[in-house]
Amino acid sequence: QPPINIDVYLGVLKEVVKLWMDKKASEDVYNGRYLFQQDSSPAHMAKKTQEWLQVYIWPSNSPDLNPMDYYI
């Protein structure tokens, strides 16, 4: 399976992730607040992606910011 490129990733963000986040925000499940995180994958760090997201760059490999390292 080929790696996900920038255009495929942006499509997923626009057509899946954003719609889900908007739906959850409108349901007031998270009081209109949520946190979206990415790793340093090339598709995530691409200028085109960053411009679309308009987010701050997260420090790579920060254990405090990686929820996948923790479980209950």
C-alpha positions, 0 to 999 in steps of 0.5 A: 500500500503506498504511503499517504501523500499530502493530497490524500491526507488533506482529503481525509482532514477535510472530508472526515476529520473536520466533519466529525469535529464540527459534528461533535462541537455542535453536539456540545459533547466537548463544550465546543473544545477539542484538541487535534494532534499529529506526529511529524509524518511528512504529510502532517508537516507539509506546508500545504497541510500546516497552512490548511490547519493553521496550527502550531507545530507540536514538539516531536516525541514529547511524552506529555503530548502523545496520548497514545503512550497512556491508557487507563 
